[in-house]
Amino acid sequence: MHEMAIAQSVFDIAFAEAAGHSGARIRKIKLSIGEFSGVVKESLDFAFEAMKKDTPAAEAEIEIEIVRLTALCEECGPVKCRLNDLKFTCGGCGRQLTITGGKQMKVDYIDLDD
């Protein structure tokens, strides 16, 4: 389950931020995760809950926003793309699509209790 490693990386970022604020407690961490990133939201939620005990994030909540998969056709422009349609060709002209969103993972913000 690579979500445990992702949760650990998120905690590393959050703990470093808290340490820079005299060891403040972490209240909330907001993440944006692309639906094409391969991360299973429920598994990341579970990993976060399991790993936060006895840490500065013990009382923290995690908010995960799922970012939709988006694509671009050089001929037709932005194209609606479904995750279960992995041909990645434009329905209008048949050209190869370029993925423009939905692969990212980022920490949007960390809410600290100073």
Buried (B, 14 or more C-beta within 10 A) or exposed (E): EEBBEBBEEBBEBBBEBBEEEEEBBBEBBBBBBBBBBEBBBEBBBBBBEEBBEEBBBEEBBBEBEBBEBBBBBEEEEEBEBEEEEEEBBBEEEEBEBEBEBBBEBEBEEBBBEE
